[in-house]
Amino acid sequence: MRRLLRGALAFAAAAATLLLMNIPRRAFGSEAPKANHFDSHGVTLQYTVEGEGPPVILIHGLYSSGQMNWRAPGITRDLAKHYQVITLDVRGHGGSDKPTEESAYGIELVEDVVRLMDHLKIQKAHIVGYSMGGMITMKLLTRHPQRVQSAIVGGMGWFRQGSPLQEIWHNMPERNVRSTPPACARSLGALAVTDDEVKAIHLPVTVVVGDRDPVRSLYVVPLQQLRPDWKVTMIEDVGHINCIIKPQFREAISSWLASQKGP
């Protein structure tokens, strides 16, 4: 239990630290496109769209944003050359509304993705999630598989239903980082999935994780044991914080998407 607690706290601390990283200005590439907004069950969410081609939805990590997680490291810029890239600011983050009730998060984080697709009239999309975004992606695969073309689970693996990690997340110390309400982190236990749900996924899925990331032992190794058919790409000499800024991370995403047929 103590090892799990240390790992979960390290995960949350890494997510918070990610916001404070000094990413070089040149990493932002061209200016961000105009932000758009839509109503998701009473909560206004911010998103951007750029590029043309098969739709790819990017879901960022806890305490981050679409700008920080995807645009700053150059991922959005590279993908927009070949895809319609949709970057969502998860509720409680970035330019989206920040409700304070725990009931406003949890499964709502998953349903927001589907509502965004409905808003944009997209039937299926490739989903790329990192950290908390990986949790959302895994839950999306079990709840709405018909809306997913393929999935990349980055910096995350199997958040198991019934795991002590659920209770640990629910009892996380109050941490209001960059105005993200503590209720968001405390709701993440609702994103856990069962072994039967993971086994029932019949969609193309791959995992990308840093070889020094505590997530690897907490979530990825159990997933490999359950789904040995899912390819896991290890990014060498990086942890949870700096994985997204490595060229190998961008290359892994691009390579996977290129191997998939468009919707």
ZIWOSUL-V342248 format. One record per pair of residues at least 4 apart in sequence whose ideal C-beta (glycine too) atoms are under 8 Angstrom apart, sorted by the first residue. I is the first residue (numbers start at 1). J is the second residue. If there is no record, write none. Layout:
i->(I | I)
j->(J | J)
This chain:
i->(1 | 1 | 2 | 3 | 4 | 4 | 4 | 4 | 4 | 4 | 5 | 5 | 6 | 7 | 7 | 7 | 7 | 7 | 8 | 8 | 8 | 8 | 8 | 8 | 9 | 9 | 10 | 10 | 10 | 11 | 11 | 11 | 11 | 11 | 11 | 12 | 12 | 12 | 12 | 12 | 13 | 14 | 14 | 14 | 14 | 14 | 15 | 15 | 15 | 15 | 15 | 15 | 15 | 15 | 16 | 16 | 16 | 16 | 16 | 17 | 17 | 18 | 18 | 18 | 18 | 18 | 18 | 18 | 18 | 19 | 19 | 19 | 19 | 19 | 21 | 21 | 21 | 23 | 23 | 23 | 23 | 23 | 27 | 27 | 27 | 27 | 28 | 28 | 28 | 28 | 29 | 29 | 29 | 29 | 30 | 32 | 32 | 32 | 33 | 33 | 33 | 34 | 35 | 35 | 35 | 35 | 36 | 36 | 36 | 36 | 37 | 37 | 37 | 37 | 37 | 38 | 38 | 38 | 38 | 38 | 38 | 39 | 39 | 39 | 40 | 40 | 40 | 40 | 40 | 40 | 40 | 40 | 41 | 41 | 41 | 43 | 43 | 43 | 43 | 43 | 43 | 43 | 44 | 44 | 45 | 45 | 45 | 45 | 45 | 45 | 45 | 45 | 46 | 46 | 46 | 46 | 46 | 46 | 47 | 47 | 47 | 47 | 47 | 47 | 48 | 48 | 48 | 48 | 49 | 49 | 49 | 49 | 49 | 50 | 50 | 50 | 50 | 51 | 51 | 51 | 51 | 51 | 51 | 51 | 52 | 52 | 53 | 53 | 53 | 53 | 54 | 54 | 54 | 54 | 54 | 54 | 54 | 54 | 55 | 55 | 55 | 55 | 55 | 55 | 55 | 55 | 55 | 56 | 56 | 56 | 56 | 56 | 56 | 56 | 56 | 56 | 56 | 57 | 57 | 57 | 57 | 57 | 57 | 57 | 57 | 57 | 57 | 58 | 58 | 58 | 58 | 58 | 58 | 58 | 58 | 58 | 58 | 58 | 58 | 58 | 59 | 59 | 59 | 59 | 59 | 59 | 59 | 59 | 59 | 59 | 59 | 60 | 60 | 60 | 60 | 60 | 60 | 60 | 60 | 60 | 60 | 60 | 60 | 60 | 60 | 60 | 60 | 61 | 61 | 61 | 61 | 61 | 61 | 61 | 62 | 62 | 62 | 62 | 62 | 62 | 63 | 63 | 63 | 63 | 64 | 64 | 64 | 64 | 64 | 65 | 65 | 65 | 65 | 65 | 66 | 66 | 66 | 66 | 66 | 66 | 66 | 67 | 67 | 67 | 67 | 68 | 68 | 69 | 69 | 69 | 69 | 70 | 70 | 70 | 70 | 71 | 71 | 71 | 71 | 72 | 73 | 73 | 73 | 73 | 74 | 74 | 75 | 75 | 75 | 75 | 75 | 76 | 76 | 76 | 77 | 78 | 78 | 79 | 79 | 79 | 79 | 79 | 80 | 82 | 82 | 83 | 83 | 86 | 86 | 86 | 86 | 88 | 88 | 88 | 89 | 89 | 89 | 89 | 90 | 90 | 90 | 90 | 90 | 90 | 90 | 91 | 91 | 91 | 91 | 91 | 91 | 91 | 91 | 91 | 91 | 92 | 92 | 92 | 92 | 92 | 92 | 92 | 92 | 92 | 93 | 93 | 93 | 93 | 98 | 98 | 98 | 99 | 99 | 99 | 99 | 100 | 100 | 100 | 101 | 102 | 102 | 102 | 102 | 103 | 104 | 104 | 105 | 105 | 105 | 105 | 105 | 105 | 105 | 106 | 106 | 106 | 106 | 106 | 107 | 107 | 107 | 107 | 107 | 108 | 109 | 109 | 109 | 109 | 109 | 109 | 110 | 110 | 110 | 110 | 110 | 110 | 110 | 111 | 112 | 113 | 113 | 113 | 113 | 114 | 114 | 114 | 114 | 115 | 116 | 117 | 117 | 117 | 117 | 118 | 122 | 123 | 123 | 124 | 124 | 124 | 124 | 124 | 125 | 125 | 125 | 125 | 126 | 126 | 126 | 126 | 126 | 126 | 126 | 127 | 127 | 127 | 127 | 127 | 127 | 127 | 127 | 128 | 128 | 128 | 128 | 128 | 128 | 129 | 129 | 129 | 129 | 129 | 129 | 129 | 129 | 129 | 129 | 129 | 130 | 130 | 130 | 130 | 130 | 131 | 131 | 131 | 131 | 131 | 131 | 132 | 132 | 132 | 133 | 133 | 133 | 134 | 134 | 134 | 134 | 134 | 134 | 135 | 135 | 135 | 135 | 135 | 136 | 136 | 137 | 137 | 137 | 137 | 137 | 138 | 138 | 138 | 138 | 138 | 138 | 138 | 138 | 139 | 139 | 139 | 140 | 140 | 140 | 140 | 141 | 141 | 141 | 141 | 141 | 141 | 142 | 142 | 142 | 142 | 142 | 144 | 145 | 145 | 145 | 148 | 149 | 149 | 149 | 149 | 149 | 149 | 150 | 150 | 150 | 150 | 150 | 150 | 150 | 151 | 151 | 151 | 151 | 152 | 152 | 152 | 152 | 152 | 152 | 152 | 152 | 153 | 153 | 153 | 153 | 153 | 154 | 154 | 154 | 154 | 154 | 154 | 154 | 155 | 155 | 155 | 155 | 155 | 155 | 155 | 155 | 156 | 156 | 156 | 156 | 156 | 157 | 157 | 157 | 157 | 157 | 157 | 157 | 157 | 157 | 157 | 157 | 158 | 158 | 158 | 158 | 158 | 158 | 158 | 158 | 159 | 159 | 159 | 159 | 159 | 159 | 159 | 159 | 160 | 160 | 160 | 160 | 160 | 160 | 161 | 161 | 161 | 161 | 161 | 162 | 162 | 162 | 163 | 164 | 165 | 165 | 165 | 165 | 166 | 166 | 166 | 167 | 167 | 168 | 169 | 169 | 169 | 169 | 170 | 170 | 171 | 172 | 172 | 172 | 174 | 175 | 175 | 176 | 176 | 176 | 180 | 180 | 182 | 183 | 184 | 193 | 193 | 194 | 195 | 195 | 196 | 197 | 198 | 198 | 198 | 199 | 199 | 201 | 201 | 204 | 205 | 205 | 206 | 206 | 206 | 206 | 206 | 206 | 207 | 207 | 207 | 207 | 207 | 207 | 208 | 208 | 208 | 208 | 208 | 208 | 208 | 209 | 209 | 209 | 209 | 209 | 209 | 209 | 209 | 209 | 210 | 210 | 210 | 210 | 210 | 210 | 210 | 210 | 211 | 211 | 211 | 211 | 211 | 211 | 212 | 212 | 212 | 212 | 213 | 213 | 213 | 213 | 214 | 214 | 214 | 215 | 215 | 215 | 216 | 216 | 216 | 217 | 218 | 219 | 220 | 220 | 221 | 222 | 223 | 223 | 223 | 224 | 224 | 224 | 233 | 235 | 235 | 235 | 235 | 235 | 236 | 238 | 238 | 238 | 239 | 242 | 243 | 244 | 245 | 246 | 247 | 248 | 249 | 250 | 251 | 252 | 253 | 254 | 255 | 256)
j->(5 | 164 | 6 | 7 | 8 | 163 | 164 | 165 | 168 | 218 | 9 | 168 | 10 | 11 | 214 | 215 | 217 | 218 | 12 | 165 | 168 | 169 | 172 | 218 | 13 | 172 | 14 | 214 | 240 | 15 | 131 | 214 | 215 | 218 | 240 | 16 | 62 | 172 | 175 | 185 | 17 | 18 | 214 | 239 | 240 | 241 | 19 | 61 | 62 | 63 | 64 | 131 | 132 | 240 | 20 | 62 | 63 | 175 | 177 | 21 | 241 | 61 | 63 | 64 | 68 | 69 | 240 | 241 | 244 | 63 | 64 | 68 | 177 | 178 | 241 | 242 | 245 | 27 | 28 | 72 | 73 | 245 | 72 | 73 | 74 | 245 | 32 | 71 | 72 | 74 | 71 | 74 | 76 | 77 | 77 | 48 | 67 | 71 | 48 | 49 | 50 | 48 | 46 | 47 | 48 | 95 | 46 | 47 | 48 | 49 | 44 | 45 | 46 | 47 | 95 | 44 | 45 | 47 | 115 | 116 | 119 | 43 | 44 | 45 | 44 | 45 | 91 | 108 | 111 | 112 | 115 | 116 | 108 | 111 | 115 | 91 | 96 | 97 | 99 | 104 | 108 | 112 | 96 | 97 | 88 | 89 | 90 | 91 | 96 | 97 | 112 | 116 | 66 | 88 | 89 | 94 | 95 | 96 | 66 | 86 | 87 | 88 | 89 | 116 | 66 | 76 | 86 | 87 | 84 | 85 | 86 | 87 | 120 | 76 | 80 | 84 | 85 | 79 | 80 | 81 | 82 | 83 | 84 | 85 | 83 | 84 | 82 | 83 | 84 | 262 | 83 | 84 | 125 | 126 | 149 | 257 | 262 | 263 | 83 | 84 | 86 | 120 | 122 | 124 | 125 | 126 | 263 | 79 | 83 | 84 | 85 | 86 | 125 | 126 | 127 | 128 | 257 | 86 | 87 | 88 | 113 | 116 | 117 | 125 | 126 | 127 | 128 | 66 | 69 | 70 | 75 | 76 | 79 | 85 | 86 | 87 | 88 | 128 | 129 | 133 | 88 | 90 | 113 | 127 | 128 | 129 | 130 | 132 | 133 | 136 | 137 | 64 | 65 | 66 | 68 | 69 | 70 | 87 | 88 | 89 | 90 | 93 | 94 | 130 | 131 | 132 | 133 | 69 | 130 | 131 | 132 | 133 | 134 | 155 | 131 | 132 | 180 | 184 | 185 | 188 | 93 | 177 | 178 | 180 | 68 | 69 | 93 | 94 | 131 | 69 | 89 | 93 | 94 | 95 | 70 | 71 | 76 | 87 | 88 | 89 | 94 | 71 | 72 | 87 | 94 | 72 | 94 | 73 | 130 | 133 | 244 | 75 | 76 | 87 | 244 | 75 | 76 | 77 | 87 | 245 | 244 | 245 | 249 | 250 | 78 | 250 | 79 | 244 | 249 | 250 | 253 | 80 | 85 | 87 | 81 | 250 | 254 | 83 | 85 | 253 | 254 | 257 | 85 | 257 | 258 | 126 | 257 | 116 | 120 | 122 | 125 | 112 | 113 | 116 | 93 | 94 | 95 | 96 | 94 | 96 | 109 | 112 | 132 | 133 | 136 | 96 | 97 | 98 | 99 | 104 | 105 | 108 | 109 | 112 | 184 | 96 | 97 | 98 | 99 | 105 | 180 | 181 | 183 | 184 | 98 | 178 | 180 | 184 | 179 | 180 | 181 | 104 | 105 | 181 | 183 | 104 | 181 | 183 | 183 | 106 | 183 | 186 | 187 | 187 | 108 | 183 | 109 | 183 | 184 | 186 | 187 | 188 | 190 | 187 | 188 | 189 | 190 | 191 | 111 | 139 | 143 | 190 | 191 | 112 | 113 | 132 | 136 | 139 | 187 | 191 | 114 | 136 | 139 | 140 | 143 | 144 | 191 | 115 | 116 | 117 | 127 | 136 | 140 | 118 | 140 | 144 | 147 | 119 | 120 | 122 | 123 | 125 | 147 | 122 | 263 | 147 | 263 | 146 | 147 | 148 | 149 | 263 | 147 | 148 | 149 | 263 | 148 | 149 | 150 | 151 | 152 | 257 | 260 | 137 | 140 | 141 | 148 | 149 | 150 | 151 | 152 | 133 | 137 | 151 | 152 | 154 | 253 | 133 | 134 | 135 | 136 | 137 | 138 | 151 | 152 | 153 | 154 | 156 | 134 | 154 | 155 | 156 | 244 | 135 | 154 | 155 | 156 | 215 | 240 | 136 | 156 | 188 | 137 | 154 | 156 | 138 | 153 | 154 | 155 | 156 | 157 | 139 | 156 | 159 | 188 | 191 | 140 | 191 | 141 | 151 | 152 | 153 | 156 | 142 | 153 | 156 | 158 | 159 | 191 | 193 | 198 | 143 | 191 | 193 | 144 | 147 | 148 | 151 | 145 | 148 | 151 | 201 | 203 | 205 | 193 | 197 | 198 | 200 | 201 | 148 | 201 | 202 | 203 | 203 | 203 | 204 | 260 | 261 | 262 | 263 | 203 | 204 | 205 | 206 | 256 | 257 | 260 | 203 | 204 | 205 | 206 | 205 | 206 | 207 | 208 | 252 | 253 | 256 | 257 | 157 | 205 | 206 | 207 | 208 | 207 | 208 | 209 | 243 | 244 | 249 | 253 | 208 | 209 | 210 | 213 | 215 | 240 | 243 | 244 | 207 | 209 | 215 | 219 | 220 | 207 | 209 | 215 | 216 | 218 | 219 | 220 | 221 | 222 | 223 | 224 | 193 | 198 | 219 | 220 | 222 | 223 | 226 | 227 | 163 | 165 | 166 | 188 | 191 | 192 | 193 | 219 | 165 | 192 | 193 | 194 | 195 | 222 | 166 | 192 | 193 | 194 | 197 | 166 | 192 | 194 | 192 | 168 | 169 | 189 | 192 | 218 | 170 | 189 | 192 | 171 | 189 | 172 | 185 | 186 | 188 | 189 | 186 | 189 | 186 | 182 | 185 | 186 | 182 | 182 | 185 | 180 | 181 | 182 | 184 | 185 | 186 | 187 | 188 | 197 | 198 | 198 | 199 | 226 | 200 | 201 | 223 | 226 | 227 | 226 | 227 | 205 | 227 | 260 | 227 | 230 | 230 | 231 | 232 | 233 | 252 | 256 | 220 | 223 | 230 | 231 | 232 | 233 | 232 | 233 | 235 | 243 | 249 | 252 | 253 | 213 | 215 | 216 | 220 | 232 | 233 | 234 | 235 | 243 | 216 | 234 | 235 | 238 | 239 | 240 | 242 | 243 | 216 | 234 | 235 | 236 | 237 | 238 | 216 | 237 | 238 | 239 | 238 | 239 | 240 | 243 | 218 | 239 | 240 | 219 | 220 | 240 | 220 | 221 | 234 | 221 | 222 | 223 | 224 | 232 | 225 | 226 | 227 | 230 | 232 | 228 | 230 | 232 | 252 | 243 | 246 | 248 | 249 | 252 | 248 | 242 | 243 | 246 | 243 | 246 | 249 | 249 | 249 | 250 | 251 | 252 | 253 | 254 | 255 | 256 | 257 | 258 | 259 | 260)
